[in-house]
């Protein structure tokens, strides 16, 4: 809830109104009100229209939600004709945010609440508390977020026609100072400060049967800072301080939003909105990022603990698409390095990777026909600190070459429910939620691991019938360096000598030496009708 409220505040500043039309101040203000009404906000304020200049004082955007509300207040909004068929929009003063909402109380907190099994003070011994009712609704705890948004020197120019509007905005700085709740077990809050420098961009809205919006944003730098006290837990243990500082350089965001002609409440009517044509696509990237962390804490025995950490990332990007056809996420990061030093650990904990990537696509709408999905993830050049290796391999018997992991899966499923149906997030108490899909096919394009001198590579394809637990198909695998790894594990004491023979015998059941290369093993696992499983032609189930 509070993330949506914060986003709405920034959207107001950069002119996110998707149907703000025409070039007079009055028309701009009228359409601004309509846009936020479409988001579910009521808009109020004292309006003074002097013709070429329209001033709105104490503008308030308010929105009710289950268990709370959100209010965004703008001290003054000035809309002024520029003389060249444009309207200049300026926000004067600090924008404030107040948002309240409810979250479920932690299980232990709910269990501490009085029950019918509580003994009276005169009883010789307390009765056992009544068992938790699995059908009972969770106990809710109210929480709140407050914030202030400052945009000195802000300016937005609106031009075009009612059916084709262009917004050009320039903000030397955007600074948001917020107080975020630490958790449902305490009233404590943590200061969170975020900022953007030299934010510029354009947004174009073309009206028709609905509206088509495109946007392109740039910022020289983005930063976030969290610096405050962490309260002790209810038992009086724990607690400490936290200081996190992070910066990103050369930020960019772009995307498109196609909205249907009808207005929907996306909190409860996402399924209907997608069916009506809602289509969202966006991307985000930065050239580099660095973060620094330090903290203090109390251990379980009350001892003082301290720690510092740092992380750097090179270029990174990510993208999101969402429509009735499905939802997709893609992204990659390069040159990752992270290190943590903790007073209770005698060496730094660090790792690095040359590149990570992911590519996920999954259906979200119920349909009788099968729909495609994809799940891909990869890590290249993964390394760990020498101190970590030396914990279990002080003699450097295991190769410490950079490791890599690849997972690339695809297939088809039949969606039996809409993923954004509100009922999916509110299952009947005491009843485990049923999966919203039935698998049809699974293609293993590649599952590979290269680490500690051993390699594994698996491919194959499976089909699923009436019983998803009995697929039909084949998986093929090749493995290198397994025997050498077993010998090293025995030498390090991780695998007892008396068990290594059993492990090797098991390997012979599922794999066989490749012709001409005894250190390479191959395996073909067949899944047959009726749940039978064969390994290299030998039935194992």
MIDREN-838616 format. One record per residue (C-alpha): x negated, y negated, z negated. Coordinates in steps of 0.25 Angstrom, whole numbers, padded with zeros to 4 digits, always signed. Layout:
N
XYZ...
END
This chain:
541
+0000+0000+0000-0011-0010-0004-0019-0007+0008-0007-0010+0017-0005-0023+0010-0019-0028+0011-0019-0024+0026-0006-0033+0027-0013-0044+0021-0025-0044+0031-0015-0042+0042-0008-0055+0038-0021-0062+0039-0025-0057+0052-0012-0059+0059-0008-0044+0060+0007-0048+0063+0009-0039+0075+0021-0048+0081+0017-0062+0077+0021-0069+0090+0021-0082+0097+0013-0095+0094+0021-0104+0085+0018-0104+0070+0033-0101+0067+0033-0089+0076+0020-0083+0071+0025-0084+0056+0039-0078+0060+0032-0066+0067+0022-0065+0056+0034-0063+0046+0040-0053+0055+0027-0045+0056+0026-0043+0042+0040-0040+0040+0038-0028+0049+0027-0024+0040+0037-0024+0029+0033-0037+0022+0042-0048+0018+0036-0062+0022+0039-0075+0015+0033-0089+0013+0036-0104+0014+0035-0108+0029+0033-0122+0033+0034-0124+0049+0029-0137+0054+0030-0132+0069+0016-0131+0073+0012-0126+0059+0019-0116+0050+0014-0114+0036+0018-0102+0027+0015-0103+0013+0015-0092+0002+0018-0081+0013+0021-0068+0006+0022-0054+0013+0028-0044+0004+0031-0030+0005+0038-0020-0004+0034-0005-0005+0037+0007-0013+0031+0003-0027+0026-0010-0024+0025-0022-0015+0015-0030-0007+0014-0046-0006+0004-0054+0003+0004-0069+0000-0002-0079+0010-0003-0093+0004-0001-0100+0017-0001-0096+0032-0002-0107+0042+0002-0105+0057-0002-0117+0066-0001-0119+0081-0014-0121+0087-0010-0129+0099-0014-0118+0109-0002-0109+0108-0008-0102+0096-0004-0101+0081-0015-0102+0071-0012-0094+0058-0020-0097+0045-0019-0091+0031-0022-0100+0020-0025-0096+0006-0027-0082+0000-0018-0071+0004-0014-0062-0008-0010-0048-0009-0002-0041-0020+0003-0026-0018+0009-0016-0027+0011-0002-0025+0012+0012-0032+0003+0024-0032+0005+0038-0038-0001+0039-0052-0013+0049-0054-0008+0063-0058-0015+0062-0072-0008+0048-0074+0005+0054-0071+0003+0066-0080+0000+0056-0092+0014+0051-0091+0023+0055-0102+0031+0068-0099+0043+0075-0106+0032+0084-0112+0026+0073-0121+0026+0077-0135+0032+0068-0146+0023+0061-0156+0028+0070-0167+0025+0083-0159+0014+0092-0164+0008+0093-0150+0011+0087-0137+0019+0095-0128+0013+0099-0114+0016+0089-0104+0027+0092-0094+0021+0097-0081+0020+0087-0069+0033+0088-0061+0028+0090-0046+0041+0084-0041+0039+0071-0048+0036+0058-0041+0022+0053-0044+0021+0042-0054+0018+0029-0047+0008+0018-0052+0009+0003-0048-0003-0003-0042-0006-0016-0035-0016-0023-0026-0019-0038-0025-0028-0046-0016-0032-0059-0009-0035-0061+0005-0043-0073+0010-0045-0077+0024-0052-0090+0025-0053-0097+0038-0043-0087+0044-0036-0090+0057-0027-0082+0067-0022-0087+0081-0009-0082+0086-0007-0083+0101+0001-0077+0113+0016-0074+0115+0026-0067+0106+0024-0054+0114+0009-0055+0114+0002-0061+0102-0013-0063+0100-0019-0065+0086-0033-0070+0084-0039-0071+0070-0051-0076+0064-0054-0074+0049-0068-0078+0044-0066-0069+0032-0055-0060+0026-0057-0057+0011-0047-0049+0003-0049-0047-0012-0040-0036-0018-0038-0030-0032-0036-0015-0029-0030-0005-0040-0041+0005-0045-0030+0016-0047-0017+0020-0052-0022+0023-0066-0027+0009-0069-0023-0006-0067-0037-0009-0063-0040-0015-0050-0052-0016-0041-0057-0028-0033-0058-0025-0018-0063-0036-0009-0063-0035+0006-0067-0045+0017-0069-0047+0032-0078-0057+0039-0075-0064+0052-0063-0056+0055-0058-0059+0069-0048-0052+0079-0036-0052+0088-0023-0046+0088-0013-0045+0099+0001-0041+0098+0010-0038+0110+0025-0036+0107+0034-0027+0114+0042-0015+0110+0035-0016+0097+0021-0023+0097+0007-0019+0101-0004-0025+0093-0019-0025+0095-0030-0030+0086-0045-0032+0086-0052-0036+0073-0067-0039+0070-0074-0043+0057-0089-0046+0055-0089-0039+0041-0079-0032+0031-0082-0030+0017-0076-0024+0004-0080-0025-0010-0074-0017-0022-0080-0022-0036-0074-0019-0049-0072-0010-0061-0066+0004-0061-0058+0006-0073-0060+0019-0082-0050+0030-0080-0038+0032-0090-0047+0040-0099-0057+0029-0101-0068+0035-0092-0074+0031-0079-0073+0017-0074-0084+0008-0069-0087-0002-0058-0087-0001-0043-0093-0011-0033-0091-0007-0018-0096-0017-0007-0094-0013+0008-0096-0021+0021-0093-0018+0036-0099-0026+0048-0092-0029+0061-0078-0023+0059-0068-0021+0070-0054-0017+0071-0045-0015+0083-0032-0008+0085-0018-0008+0091-0004-0007+0084+0008-0003+0093+0021-0005+0085+0035-0001+0088+0047-0011+0090+0053-0007+0077+0047-0010+0063+0044+0001+0054+0039+0002+0039+0026+0010+0042+0026+0015+0027+0038+0023+0029+0041+0023+0044+0028+0026+0051+0034+0039+0058+0045+0030+0064+0035+0019+0068+0025+0029+0075+0037+0035+0082+0041+0021+0087+0027+0018+0093+0018+0013+0082+0004+0015+0087-0008+0011+0079-0023+0011+0083-0035+0004+0076-0050+0005+0075-0060-0001+0065-0075-0001+0066-0087-0008+0059-0102-0009+0062-0107-0006+0049-0103-0004+0034-0111-0004+0021-0105-0002+0007-0112-0003-0007-0106+0003-0020-0110+0003-0035-0102+0008-0047-0102+0011-0061-0094+0022-0068-0092+0030-0081-0094+0045-0080-0085+0056-0086-0094+0056-0098-0095+0040-0099-0108+0039-0093-0111+0027-0084-0113+0029-0069-0117+0020-0058-0118+0021-0044-0121+0014-0031-0118+0017-0016-0120+0012-0002-0115+0016+0011-0118+0011+0025-0110+0014+0038-0114+0010+0053-0103+0008+0063-0090+0014+0060-0076+0015+0067-0062+0021+0065-0049+0021+0072-0035+0024+0069-0023+0028+0079-0009+0031+0075+0004+0033+0083+0015+0043+0083+0005+0053+0091-0005+0053+0079-0015+0046+0070-0030+0046+0073-0042+0042+0066-0056+0041+0072-0069+0035+0066-0084+0036+0065-0095+0030+0056-0110+0029+0059-0122+0028+0050-0116+0032+0037-0125+0031+0024-0120+0032+0010-0128+0033-0004-0123+0033-0018-0132+0032-0031-0125+0037-0044-0132+0036-0057-0128+0050-0061-0134+0056-0048-0149+0056-0047-0150+0053-0032-0143+0045-0022-0131+0052-0015-0131+0048+0000-0127+0053+0014-0128+0047+0028-0121+0051+0041-0124+0046+0055-0109+0047+0060-0096+0051+0055-0083+0052+0063-0069+0056+0063-0057+0058+0073-0043+0062+0067-0030+0063+0075-0018+0069+0069-0003+0068+0073+0007+0061+0063+0021+0063+0070+0030+0075+0069+0032+0082+0082+0035+0096+0087+0024+0096+0097+0009+0098+0092+0000+0086+0091-0015+0085+0091-0024+0082+0079-0039+0080+0078-0049+0080+0067-0063+0076+0069-0074+0072+0060-0089+0072+0061-0102+0068+0053-0115+0067+0059-0129+0065+0053-0124+0068+0038-0136+0067+0028-0136+0067+0013-0146+0062+0003-0158+0070-0001-0154+0070-0016-0141+0077-0012-0149+0087-0004-0159+0089-0015-0147+0093-0025-0146+0107-0018-0158+0108-0009-0170+0101-0016-0179+0109-0007-0173+0104+0006-0170+0118+0011-0158+0114+0018-0159+0105+0031-0155+0091+0028-0152+0087+0042-0140+0078+0045-0127+0086+0045-0115+0084+0054-0101+0089+0053-0091+0089+0064-0076+0093+0063-0067+0092+0076-0053+0098+0075-0041+0096+0084-0028+0103+0086-0013+0102+0086-0002+0101+0075+0013+0100+0075+0017+0089+0065+0029+0093+0057+0030+0079+0050+0027+0065+0052+0014+0061+0045+0019+0048+0041+0033+0052+0036+0034+0047+0022+0039+0060+0018+0025+0066+0021+0019+0057+0010+0030+0060+0000+0031+0075-0001+0041+0081-0010+0035+0082-0025+0030+0096-0028+0030+0100-0013+0017+0100-0005+0018+0092+0008+0019+0101+0020+0008+0098+0031+0014+0089+0042+0009+0098+0053+0008+0112+0059-0006+0115+0065-0005+0121+0080-0020+0121+0085-0034+0118+0079-0046+0115+0088-0059+0115+0081-0067+0107+0091-0079+0107+0082-0082+0109+0067-0097+0108+0065-0107+0107+0054-0122+0104+0054-0129+0104+0041-0140+0110+0032-0146+0117+0044-0133+0124+0048-0123+0121+0059-0108+0126+0061-0099+0123+0073-0085+0128+0075-0075+0127+0086-0061+0134+0089-0047+0133+0090-0035+0138+0082-0020+0138+0085-0009+0139+0074+0004+0146+0074+0015+0148+0065+0006+0151+0053-0005+0140+0053-0013+0149+0044-0015+0159+0055-0022+0151+0067-0026+0158+0080-0039+0154+0087-0054+0154+0086-0065+0147+0079-0080+0148+0084-0092+0144+0076-0107+0143+0077-0116+0142+0065-0131+0139+0064-0141+0139+0053-0131+0147+0043-0141+0158+0040-0152+0148+0037-0142+0140+0028-0139+0152+0020-0153+0155+0017-0155+0141+0012-0143+0141+0004-0148+0154-0003-0162+0147-0005-0155+0135-0012-0147+0144-0021-0133+0140-0015-0131+0154-0010-0135+0166-0018-0143+0177-0011-0133+0188-0014-0122+0180-0007-0129+0176+0005-0128+0190+0011-0113+0189+0009-0113+0176+0016-0121+0181+0028-0111+0193+0029-0099+0184+0030-0106+0176+0040-0108+0188+0049-0093+0190+0048-0089+0176+0054-0102+0173+0062-0112+0180+0071-0126+0176+0076-0126+0169+0089-0133+0177+0100-0148+0172+0101-0147+0163+0089-0145+0171+0075-0145+0158+0067-0132+0154+0075-0119+0161+0070-0106+0161+0079-0092+0164+0074-0078+0166+0081-0067+0166+0071-0054+0170+0078-0040+0167+0071-0030+0177+0077-0015+0179+0076-0010+0184+0063-0021+0177+0055-0032+0186+0059-0046+0180+0059-0058+0186+0067-0073+0182+0065-0081+0186+0077-0071+0196+0081-0070+0202+0067-0057+0201+0059-0059+0194+0046-0045+0192+0043
END
